[in-house]
């Protein structure tokens, strides 16, 4: 694959619905509260799309002192942290160790742990990243809001079909974020259907059908046109089939096709 990229980057995508507008208003409200009262304020856990919206909202009101924290360096879901000058605070994040009676191929997956936590009545914003431990099947480390940690430790009794327990974990994180295996492919154009077909290793007509069926989101925004342009850094979510990131764009092959580099989450 050619090592150079043409720098094709997606610009800022404005809020697409009322929920996304609410994310932006809440970020600005937190900023004003922190600044006016001189105290630290924190959001719940935000997806990467929500982080982008929150950052844009803060730029609109001239707030350049915000940060994002997810509990460990490589976190994907993060809290918006607003700590004005002179205010001390600590992001209200707690790590909880989840254990269940499972092993090997039967061990629960990420979706099982998440489903069990949300099954306790928690909102999605209360739960950050969940890291299953590959060395200890049946164990996972969940980053959650401090205020819900006692509920999880007291009430969690199962993960999927397995009995389970939970306890606070304050030591160094013994697992590393999963390593993503980069793959390369060539595409005829940087269109949603062409790139999606390469990622899923299916025909372009099949990819187009997925788009028409409303199953594709790019950067958490639904895509309805197979002709939609795609950009370096875009995240593809295909309902029921997985999530991918378009890492880099390269040069052209001898057959005038474009090189892409991507990985599956």
Secondary structure as GFF3:
##gff-version 3
##sequence-region A 1 265
A	DSSP	alpha_helix	18	37	.	.	.	ID=ss1
A	DSSP	beta_strand	41	46	.	.	.	ID=ss2
A	DSSP	alpha_helix	48	60	.	.	.	ID=ss3
A	DSSP	beta_strand	66	69	.	.	.	ID=ss4
A	DSSP	beta_strand	78	82	.	.	.	ID=ss5
A	DSSP	beta_strand	93	100	.	.	.	ID=ss6
A	DSSP	three_ten_helix	104	106	.	.	.	ID=ss7
A	DSSP	alpha_helix	110	118	.	.	.	ID=ss8
A	DSSP	three_ten_helix	124	126	.	.	.	ID=ss9
A	DSSP	beta_strand	127	132	.	.	.	ID=ss10
A	DSSP	beta_strand	139	145	.	.	.	ID=ss11
A	DSSP	alpha_helix	146	155	.	.	.	ID=ss12
A	DSSP	beta_strand	158	159	.	.	.	ID=ss13
A	DSSP	beta_strand	162	168	.	.	.	ID=ss14
A	DSSP	beta_strand	183	187	.	.	.	ID=ss15
A	DSSP	alpha_helix	192	200	.	.	.	ID=ss16
A	DSSP	alpha_helix	204	212	.	.	.	ID=ss17
A	DSSP	beta_strand	216	218	.	.	.	ID=ss18
A	DSSP	beta_strand	221	222	.	.	.	ID=ss19
A	DSSP	beta_strand	235	238	.	.	.	ID=ss20
A	DSSP	beta_strand	242	252	.	.	.	ID=ss21
A	DSSP	beta_strand	258	264	.	.	.	ID=ss22
###
